[in-house]
Amino acid sequence: MPSAKHSFQLLRPQIINGMRYIYNIDILHPYMTENPDEIGKFVDHLELDVPLNNSEKVLKKMKSIVLPNSEILFRESLFDECQKLGEVFKLVSFLGMFITKMDSCRNPKRERDSFDIYLAFLSDGIDVNKIETMAEGDSRIKDSLENFKTHLNEDSETFDKNVRYFCNSIEDSPANFILNKLNG
């Protein structure tokens, strides 16, 4: 079934233990494309043998989404191994999630990213020393981290509002909480 957000995103329903779940997998790439036919955030990767509906003549293409800091997920192996019902799979770690969302949380359409980051810090899922070490060796991470700290300092009201949208019982400033963790 197609996604309402992007026509190339396909969602798959799956029944698990009697519950219906809808899955979407985003394929990421770390850099904007230089191909003039694919300018922007998305790159064609794979033509699927699936038309969106019976009236379409063109097959759907699987595209990847640019996520500038995604390369480091693989370089630093920022995954946690999980096991569910005997199946082992890897999920992006809290630190990996933070790295990929510290830029996007400033986007007005990505309010949930602020909440995800706050939860990761609240649960002590972010190794501040490791992020600082990675920033020393990677200028993209360093710039993103500095811009994130600036955002928390200069626009803490927006960050706090975004976090509280998902949990309105938070009284203290989530932005200040994270800044205190980052500045140790």
N, CA and C of each residue as an Amber inpcrd file, in Angstrom:
protein
   552
   0.8490000  -1.1810000   0.0000000   0.0000000   0.0000000   0.0000000
   0.8890000   1.2360000   0.0000000   0.4690000   2.3090000  -0.6500000
   1.2880000   3.5200000  -0.7180000   1.1850000   4.3390000   0.5660000
   2.2250000   5.1100000   0.8140000   2.2350000   6.0360000   1.9350000
   1.5790000   7.3400000   1.4960000   0.9090000   8.0090000   2.4110000
   0.3170000   9.3120000   2.1040000   1.3940000  10.3890000   2.0400000
   2.5380000  10.1460000   2.6660000   3.5870000  11.1500000   2.7400000
   4.3890000  11.2380000   1.4380000   4.8510000  10.0950000   0.9360000
   5.6420000  10.0630000  -0.2900000   5.1400000   8.9180000  -1.1530000
   4.9180000   9.1850000  -2.4290000   4.3730000   8.1460000  -3.3050000
   5.3090000   6.9550000  -3.4470000   6.6230000   7.1670000  -3.2830000
   7.5540000   6.0520000  -3.4440000   7.6640000   5.1960000  -2.1860000
   7.1670000   5.6900000  -1.0590000   7.2160000   4.8910000   0.1670000
   6.1000000   3.8660000   0.1310000   6.4700000   2.6440000   0.3360000
   5.4750000   1.5850000   0.3850000   5.3870000   1.0530000   1.8050000
   4.1750000   0.8150000   2.2360000   3.9270000   0.2990000   3.5750000
   3.4510000  -1.1340000   3.4450000   3.8210000  -1.9490000   4.4050000
   3.4190000  -3.3450000   4.3440000   2.6980000  -3.7280000   5.6210000
   1.4540000  -4.1740000   5.4970000   0.7560000  -4.6670000   6.6900000
   1.2230000  -6.0800000   7.0220000   1.3230000  -6.3690000   8.3130000
   1.7400000  -7.6960000   8.7600000   0.9780000  -8.0230000  10.0400000
   0.4080000  -9.2080000  10.1070000  -0.2840000  -9.6570000  11.3140000
   0.7310000 -10.3670000  12.2050000   0.8780000  -9.8910000  13.4310000
   1.7830000 -10.4960000  14.4060000   1.0070000 -10.7110000  15.6890000
   0.9160000 -11.9670000  16.1110000   0.1640000 -12.3150000  17.3230000
  -1.2310000 -11.7020000  17.3200000  -1.8920000 -11.7550000  16.1740000
  -3.2630000 -11.2690000  16.0660000  -3.4070000  -9.7610000  15.9440000
  -2.3020000  -9.0350000  15.9760000  -2.3420000  -7.5720000  15.8520000
  -1.8310000  -7.1870000  14.4640000  -2.4740000  -6.1900000  13.8560000
  -2.0490000  -5.7240000  12.5320000  -1.0620000  -4.5700000  12.6990000
   0.1410000  -4.7380000  12.1670000   1.1750000  -3.7180000  12.1950000
   1.4590000  -3.2780000  10.7620000   1.8070000  -2.0060000  10.6120000
   2.1620000  -1.4690000   9.3060000   3.6460000  -1.1030000   9.3520000
   4.4220000  -1.6330000   8.4270000   5.8580000  -1.4060000   8.3920000
   6.2440000  -0.5180000   7.2200000   7.2160000   0.3260000   7.4540000
   7.8420000   1.1280000   6.4190000   9.3370000   1.0960000   6.6960000
  10.1070000   0.8590000   5.6920000  11.5550000   0.8610000   5.8590000
  12.1110000   1.9890000   5.0160000  12.8380000   2.8890000   5.6590000
  13.5030000   3.9680000   4.9410000  14.9330000   3.5430000   4.6580000
  15.3550000   3.6790000   3.4300000  16.7430000   3.4520000   3.0530000
  17.4030000   4.8220000   3.0690000  18.5670000   4.9230000   3.7120000
  19.2260000   6.2090000   3.8890000  20.5060000   6.2780000   3.0680000
  20.8850000   7.4840000   2.6860000  22.1980000   7.7100000   2.0930000
  22.7670000   8.9970000   2.6840000  24.1130000   9.0880000   2.8000000
  24.7030000  10.1820000   3.5760000  24.9110000  11.5090000   2.8650000
  24.8560000  11.5600000   1.5380000  25.1920000  12.8010000   0.8410000
  24.1320000  13.1640000  -0.1870000  23.9650000  14.4610000  -0.4150000
  23.0890000  14.9260000  -1.4860000  23.6740000  14.4300000  -2.8050000
  22.8250000  14.0730000  -3.7300000  23.2800000  13.5520000  -5.0180000
  23.7740000  14.6750000  -5.9200000  24.7150000  14.3460000  -6.7710000
  25.1920000  15.3080000  -7.7680000  24.6310000  14.9860000  -9.1430000
  23.8460000  13.9340000  -9.2460000  23.2150000  13.5440000 -10.5020000
  22.1190000  14.5590000 -10.8310000  22.1950000  15.2460000 -11.9840000
  21.2020000  16.2810000 -12.3030000  19.7790000  15.7400000 -12.4350000
  19.6320000  14.4320000 -12.6910000  18.2940000  13.8430000 -12.7930000
  17.7000000  13.5160000 -11.4270000  18.5100000  13.5720000 -10.3770000
  18.0450000  13.1890000  -9.0420000  18.4350000  14.2310000  -8.0020000
  18.2800000  15.4970000  -8.3270000  18.6520000  16.5540000  -7.3990000
  17.7370000  16.5030000  -6.1850000  18.3220000  16.6640000  -5.0340000
  17.5190000  16.7420000  -3.8230000  17.7830000  15.6280000  -2.8480000
  16.7600000  15.3440000  -2.0670000  16.9000000  14.4340000  -0.9460000
  16.7690000  12.9630000  -1.3060000  16.2160000  12.6300000  -2.4580000
  15.8760000  11.2440000  -2.7540000  16.6580000  10.7200000  -3.9570000
  17.0460000   9.4610000  -3.9020000  17.7940000   8.8210000  -4.9810000
  17.1080000   7.5070000  -5.3270000  16.8780000   7.2710000  -6.6310000
  16.3010000   5.9990000  -7.0810000  17.3120000   4.8800000  -6.8800000
  16.8490000   3.7590000  -6.3580000  17.7380000   2.6210000  -6.1470000
  17.2700000   1.3520000  -6.8220000  15.9970000   1.0720000  -6.7540000
  15.5190000  -0.2330000  -7.1530000  14.1200000  -0.0950000  -7.7110000
  13.9170000  -0.6000000  -8.9040000  12.5680000  -0.5850000  -9.4570000
  11.8450000  -1.8230000  -8.9540000  10.7430000  -1.5960000  -8.2870000
   9.9530000  -2.6970000  -7.7460000   8.9880000  -3.1940000  -8.8140000
   8.7090000  -4.4420000  -8.7990000   7.7890000  -5.0350000  -9.7720000
   6.3510000  -4.8670000  -9.2910000   6.0360000  -3.6450000  -8.8350000
   4.7330000  -3.3910000  -8.2360000   4.2120000  -2.0350000  -8.6950000
   3.1220000  -1.9980000  -9.4600000   2.4960000  -0.7000000  -9.7400000
   1.6850000  -0.2780000  -8.5150000   1.5200000   1.0110000  -8.3430000
   0.7640000   1.4920000  -7.1900000  -0.6840000   1.0350000  -7.2620000
  -1.2630000   1.0560000  -8.4480000  -2.6180000   0.5340000  -8.6420000
  -2.7080000  -0.0160000 -10.0670000  -3.8150000  -0.6240000 -10.4080000
  -3.9310000  -1.2960000 -11.7060000  -3.9050000  -0.3490000 -12.8980000
  -4.1890000   0.9270000 -12.6950000  -4.2240000   1.8620000 -13.8190000
  -2.8450000   2.4490000 -14.1290000  -1.8690000   2.2190000 -13.2550000
  -0.5360000   2.7760000 -13.4900000   0.2640000   1.9170000 -14.4490000
   0.9920000   2.5850000 -15.3210000   1.8520000   1.8830000 -16.2700000
   3.2980000   1.8450000 -15.7670000   3.6580000   2.7990000 -14.9150000
   5.0270000   2.9020000 -14.4240000   5.1380000   2.1450000 -13.1050000
   6.2110000   1.3910000 -12.9680000   6.4390000   0.6580000 -11.7270000
   7.0290000   1.5920000 -10.6800000   6.8000000   1.2720000  -9.4300000
   7.3280000   2.0670000  -8.3260000   8.8200000   1.8450000  -8.1840000
   9.5090000   2.8790000  -7.7650000  10.9400000   2.7780000  -7.4970000
  11.1620000   2.9400000  -6.0020000  12.0630000   2.1530000  -5.4610000
  12.4690000   2.3070000  -4.0690000  13.5260000   3.3900000  -4.0590000
  13.3490000   4.3820000  -3.2240000  14.2860000   5.4970000  -3.1640000
  14.9130000   5.5490000  -1.7840000  16.0740000   6.1460000  -1.7210000
  16.6820000   6.3790000  -0.4190000  16.5630000   7.8600000  -0.0890000
  16.6600000   8.1490000   1.1800000  16.4920000   9.5020000   1.6990000
  17.8460000   9.9870000   2.1930000  18.2160000  11.2070000   1.8190000
  19.4880000  11.7330000   2.3000000  19.3930000  11.9980000   3.8040000
  20.3700000  11.5170000   4.5230000  20.4960000  11.7550000   5.9570000
  21.9830000  11.9430000   6.2060000  22.4420000  13.2040000   6.2410000
  23.8740000  13.4870000   6.2160000  24.7150000  12.7280000   7.2400000
  24.2140000  12.4700000   8.4180000  25.0290000  11.7970000   9.4250000
  24.8240000  10.2840000   9.4590000  24.1480000   9.7200000   8.4700000
  23.8660000   8.2810000   8.5120000  25.0990000   7.4160000   8.2720000
  26.0800000   7.9310000   7.5560000  27.2830000   7.1430000   7.2740000
  27.9580000   6.6720000   8.5570000  27.9700000   7.5120000   9.5720000
  28.6550000   7.1690000  10.8160000  27.9790000   6.0120000  11.5510000
  26.6910000   5.7880000  11.2920000  26.0080000   4.6550000  11.9180000
  26.7340000   3.3590000  11.5900000  27.1650000   3.2280000  10.3540000
  27.8380000   2.0120000   9.9080000  29.3210000   2.0360000  10.2470000
  29.9350000   3.1950000  10.0930000  31.3650000   3.3090000  10.3880000
  31.6550000   3.0010000  11.8530000  30.7810000   3.4690000  12.7510000
  30.9760000   3.2710000  14.1950000  30.1300000   2.1280000  14.7510000
  29.3990000   1.4510000  13.8860000  28.5210000   0.3340000  14.2810000
  27.6000000   0.7330000  15.4370000  26.8030000   1.7630000  15.1990000
  25.9210000   2.3040000  16.2400000  24.5730000   1.5830000  16.2320000
  24.6360000   0.2930000  16.5410000  23.4470000  -0.5530000  16.5750000
  23.4350000  -1.3550000  17.8640000  22.2510000  -1.6380000  18.3420000
  22.0620000  -2.5370000  19.4780000  21.4130000  -3.8060000  18.9550000
  21.9030000  -4.9380000  19.4290000  21.3080000  -6.2060000  19.0320000
  20.1140000  -6.4870000  19.9330000  18.9980000  -6.8280000  19.3290000
  17.7660000  -7.1070000  20.0700000  17.2850000  -8.5060000  19.7120000
  16.5340000  -9.0890000  20.6260000  15.9700000 -10.4030000  20.3560000
  14.5040000 -10.3880000  20.7490000  13.6700000 -10.8750000  19.8700000
  12.2320000 -10.9490000  20.1070000  11.7210000 -12.2440000  19.5050000
  11.0640000 -13.0350000  20.3220000  10.4930000 -14.3080000  19.8710000
  11.5240000 -15.1650000  19.1370000  12.7510000 -15.1710000  19.6680000
  13.8040000 -16.0000000  19.1010000  14.5180000 -15.4130000  17.9050000
  14.0560000 -14.2860000  17.3980000  14.6890000 -13.6370000  16.2460000
  15.6310000 -12.5430000  16.7350000  16.8320000 -12.5180000  16.1970000
  17.8160000 -11.4980000  16.5480000  17.8710000 -10.4790000  15.4100000
  17.8200000  -9.1980000  15.7700000  17.9100000  -8.1350000  14.7710000
  18.5930000  -6.9380000  15.4010000  19.0710000  -6.0500000  14.5630000
  19.7760000  -4.8630000  15.0410000  18.9190000  -3.6280000  14.8300000
  18.9230000  -2.7610000  15.8420000  18.2570000  -1.4650000  15.7630000
  19.2970000  -0.3780000  15.9900000  19.0800000   0.7700000  15.4080000
  19.9720000   1.9020000  15.6450000  19.9660000   2.2030000  17.1410000
  21.1540000   2.3850000  17.7170000  21.2730000   2.6860000  19.1480000
  20.7550000   4.0910000  19.4430000  20.5640000   4.3900000  20.7380000
  20.1530000   5.7420000  21.1260000  21.1630000   6.7700000  20.6180000
  22.4490000   6.4380000  20.7200000  23.4740000   7.3730000  20.2570000
  23.3510000   7.6000000  18.7470000  23.1310000   6.5300000  17.9970000
  22.9320000   6.6620000  16.5540000  21.7030000   7.4790000  16.2260000
  20.6300000   7.2410000  16.9770000  19.3960000   8.0090000  16.7720000
  19.6490000   9.4970000  17.0360000  20.3800000   9.8030000  18.1090000
  20.6820000  11.1920000  18.4330000  21.4770000  11.8480000  17.3030000
  22.4790000  11.1390000  16.8060000  23.3090000  11.6830000  15.7290000
  22.4660000  11.9990000  14.4970000  21.5130000  11.1410000  14.1790000
  20.7000000  11.3670000  12.9810000  19.5900000  12.3830000  13.1950000
  19.2580000  12.6880000  14.4560000  18.1390000  13.6050000  14.7120000
  18.5490000  14.9650000  15.2680000  19.8310000  15.1520000  15.5820000
  20.2030000  16.4400000  16.1720000  20.0940000  17.5810000  15.1690000
  20.1150000  17.2920000  13.8780000  19.8570000  18.3240000  12.8660000
  18.3610000  18.4450000  12.5950000  17.7130000  17.3090000  12.4030000
  16.3020000  17.3290000  11.9880000  15.3660000  17.8650000  13.0630000
  15.7710000  17.8160000  14.3280000  14.8730000  18.3040000  15.3890000
  14.6160000  19.8000000  15.2770000  15.4220000  20.5010000  14.4940000
  15.2070000  21.9390000  14.2910000  14.2090000  22.2110000  13.1730000
  13.8200000  21.1820000  12.4570000  12.8490000  21.3040000  11.3720000
  11.4420000  21.3920000  11.9700000  10.6660000  22.4180000  11.6050000
   9.3180000  22.5720000  12.1780000   8.3990000  21.3720000  11.9490000
   8.6770000  20.5530000  10.9400000   7.8310000  19.3900000  10.6700000
   8.3010000  18.1340000  11.4020000   9.3460000  18.2530000  12.2210000
   9.9150000  17.0810000  12.8870000   9.8960000  17.2440000  14.4080000
   8.7450000  17.6420000  14.9520000   8.6330000  17.8910000  16.3880000
   8.9730000  16.6540000  17.2090000   8.6040000  15.4790000  16.7100000
   8.8010000  14.2380000  17.4540000  10.2850000  13.9500000  17.6910000
  11.1530000  14.4410000  16.8160000  12.5860000  14.2060000  16.9840000
  13.0980000  14.7990000  18.2960000  12.5720000  15.9450000  18.7020000
  12.9710000  16.5530000  19.9760000  12.6090000  15.6400000  21.1360000
  11.4200000  15.0770000  21.0880000  10.9730000  14.1630000  22.1440000
  11.8380000  12.9050000  22.1730000  12.1410000  12.3470000  21.0160000
  12.9910000  11.1500000  20.9510000  14.3630000  11.4200000  21.5630000
  14.9370000  12.5730000  21.2420000  16.2450000  12.9450000  21.7940000
  16.1530000  13.0890000  23.3050000  15.1170000  13.7590000  23.7870000
  14.9370000  13.9360000  25.2280000  14.8430000  12.5840000  25.9380000
  14.0530000  11.6660000  25.3910000  13.9220000  10.3360000  26.0040000
  15.2570000   9.6030000  26.0490000  16.0430000   9.7360000  24.9910000
  17.3480000   9.0740000  24.9550000  18.2630000   9.6110000  26.0520000
  18.2680000  10.9250000  26.2510000  19.0850000  11.5050000  27.3190000
  18.5150000  11.1590000  28.6900000  17.2140000  11.1750000  28.8180000
  16.5590000  10.8670000  30.0890000  16.8710000   9.4440000  30.5470000
  16.9760000   8.5230000  29.6100000  17.2440000   7.1210000  29.9520000
  18.7410000   6.8060000  29.9770000  19.5700000   7.8400000  29.9460000
  21.0290000   7.6810000  29.9220000  21.4960000   6.8300000  28.7470000
  20.8060000   6.9520000  27.6270000  21.1710000   6.2000000  26.4310000
  22.2110000   6.8850000  25.5680000  22.6180000   8.0920000  25.9420000
  23.5980000   8.8390000  25.1550000  24.9130000   8.8960000  25.9150000
  25.9530000   8.3540000  25.3260000  27.3010000   8.4140000  25.8930000
  27.9270000   9.7260000  25.4140000  27.8870000  10.7310000  26.2830000
  28.3550000  12.0720000  25.9090000  29.8360000  12.0500000  25.5440000
  30.6400000  11.2740000  26.2660000  32.0680000  11.1930000  25.9370000
  32.2780000  10.6320000  24.5330000  31.4860000   9.6350000  24.1630000
  31.6300000   9.0380000  22.8290000  31.2170000  10.0250000  21.7400000
  30.1430000  10.7720000  21.9690000  29.7210000  11.7420000  20.9490000
  30.7770000  12.8450000  20.7980000  31.3840000  13.2530000  21.9050000
  32.4450000  14.2710000  21.8400000  33.6570000  13.7340000  21.0830000
  34.0170000  12.4730000  21.3330000  35.1390000  11.8510000  20.6250000
  34.8420000  11.7490000  19.1320000  33.6360000  11.3480000  18.7960000
  33.2610000  11.2610000  17.3790000  33.2900000  12.6370000  16.7280000
  32.8570000  13.6600000  17.4500000  32.8470000  15.0240000  16.9100000
  34.2680000  15.5130000  16.6320000  35.2220000  15.0970000  17.4670000
  36.6160000  15.4920000  17.2400000  37.1550000  14.9170000  15.9310000
  36.6730000  13.7380000  15.5500000  37.1820000  13.0800000  14.3540000
  36.3210000  13.2400000  13.1150000  35.1880000  13.9240000  13.2420000
  34.2670000  14.0440000  12.1050000  33.6700000  15.4460000  12.1080000
  34.0650000  16.2600000  11.1420000  33.6300000  17.6650000  11.1310000
  32.1180000  17.7990000  10.9770000  31.4800000  16.8640000  10.2700000
  30.0200000  16.9270000  10.1010000  29.3250000  16.7350000  11.4570000
  29.7970000  15.7700000  12.2380000  29.2250000  15.5220000  13.5650000
  29.5160000  16.7130000  14.4760000  30.7240000  17.2410000  14.3900000
  31.0960000  18.4010000  15.2090000  30.1790000  19.5860000  14.9170000
  29.9710000  19.8840000  13.6380000  29.0960000  20.9960000  13.2590000
  27.6600000  20.7520000  13.7260000  27.1760000  19.5360000  13.5350000
  25.8050000  19.2070000  13.9510000  25.6430000  19.3490000  15.4560000
  26.6310000  18.8760000  16.2070000  26.5570000  18.9600000  17.6690000
  26.5830000  20.4140000  18.1310000  27.4610000  21.2140000  17.5470000
  27.5200000  22.6350000  17.9150000  26.2230000  23.3510000  17.5460000
  25.6840000  23.0620000  16.3760000  24.4110000  23.6700000  15.9700000
  23.2650000  23.2220000  16.8710000  23.3020000  21.9700000  17.3040000
  22.2750000  21.4650000  18.2150000  22.3490000  22.1930000  19.5590000
  23.5550000  22.3500000  20.0970000  23.7200000  23.0720000  21.3730000
  23.2530000  24.5240000  21.2310000  23.5940000  25.1500000  20.1130000
  23.1490000  26.5260000  19.8620000  21.6270000  26.5840000  19.8190000
  21.0230000  25.6230000  19.1620000  19.5550000  25.5460000  19.0940000
  18.9600000  25.4440000  20.5020000  19.5310000  24.5880000  21.3340000
  19.0110000  24.4390000  22.6990000  19.1820000  25.7200000  23.5020000
  20.2800000  26.4280000  23.2880000  20.5160000  27.6900000  24.0000000
  19.6230000  28.8150000  23.4970000  19.5050000  28.9340000  22.1830000
  18.8190000  30.0880000  21.6050000  17.3350000  29.8680000  21.3330000
  16.9090000  28.6310000  21.2470000  15.5040000  28.3520000  20.9420000
  14.9630000  27.2480000  21.8490000  15.3270000  27.3320000  23.1170000
  14.9000000  26.3010000  24.0740000  13.3790000  26.2400000  24.1960000
  12.7080000  27.3720000  24.0200000  11.2390000  27.3750000  24.1260000
  10.6060000  26.4600000  23.0820000  11.1010000  26.5100000  21.8560000
  10.5560000  25.6430000  20.8000000  10.8630000  24.1830000  21.0880000
  12.1010000  23.8960000  21.4690000  12.4740000  22.5100000  21.7820000
  11.6040000  21.9850000  22.9240000  11.4690000  22.7710000  23.9860000
  10.6570000  22.3580000  25.1400000   9.1940000  22.1580000  24.7510000
   8.6730000  23.0610000  23.9280000   7.2800000  22.9460000  23.4740000
   7.0820000  21.6600000  22.6750000   8.0360000  21.3450000  21.8110000
   7.9400000  20.1200000  21.0140000   7.9680000  18.8750000  21.8940000
   8.8130000  18.8630000  22.9010000   8.8770000  17.7150000  23.8160000
   7.5740000  17.6100000  24.6030000   7.0970000  18.7220000  25.1160000
   5.8750000  18.7100000  25.9360000   4.6220000  18.3630000  25.1290000
   4.6690000  18.5500000  23.8400000   3.5370000  18.1530000  23.0030000
   3.2670000  16.6570000  23.1590000   4.3170000  15.8850000  23.3440000
   4.1830000  14.4360000  23.4720000   4.0960000  13.9810000  24.9210000
   4.4420000  14.8580000  25.8600000   4.3320000  14.5310000  27.2870000
   4.1900000  15.8390000  28.0590000   2.9470000  16.2630000  28.2600000
   2.7140000  17.5890000  28.8570000   2.9430000  17.6320000  30.3630000
   3.3060000  16.5200000  30.9880000   3.5630000  16.5300000  32.4300000
   4.9990000  16.9330000  32.7720000   5.8390000  17.1620000  31.7680000
   7.2300000  17.5670000  32.0110000   7.2330000  19.0270000  32.4470000
   7.7720000  19.2710000  33.6340000   7.7630000  20.6360000  34.1720000
   9.0640000  21.3790000  33.9100000  10.2010000  20.7260000  34.1210000
  11.4850000  21.3860000  33.9020000  11.7720000  21.4910000  32.4070000
  12.7670000  22.2670000  32.0570000  13.1190000  22.4760000  30.6520000
  13.9090000  21.2850000  30.0980000  13.3440000  20.5500000  29.1340000
  14.1080000  19.4700000  28.4940000  15.3920000  19.9800000  27.8290000
  15.3420000  21.1750000  27.2310000  16.5320000  21.7370000  26.5850000
  17.6480000  21.9420000  27.6020000  17.3160000  22.5080000  28.7530000
  18.3300000  22.7180000  29.7940000  18.8500000  21.3970000  30.3460000
  17.9700000  20.4140000  30.4960000  18.3740000  19.0880000  30.9690000
  19.4310000  18.4920000  30.0300000  19.1810000  18.5680000  28.7290000
  20.1170000  18.0080000  27.7500000  21.4120000  18.8160000  27.7180000
  21.3020000  20.1430000  27.7690000  22.5130000  20.9770000  27.7910000
  23.3860000  20.6530000  28.9930000  22.7670000  20.4480000  30.1490000
  23.5380000  20.0800000  31.3410000  24.2570000  18.7530000  31.1430000
  23.6000000  17.7980000  30.4950000  24.2410000  16.5010000  30.2190000
  25.4030000  16.6810000  29.2380000  25.1840000  17.4710000  28.1890000
  26.2190000  17.6600000  27.1730000  27.4070000  18.4570000  27.6930000
  27.1430000  19.4050000  28.5770000  28.2130000  20.2570000  29.0860000
  28.8300000  19.7160000  30.3620000  28.2840000  18.5930000  30.8460000
  28.7840000  17.8490000  31.9960000  29.2320000  18.6730000  33.1100000
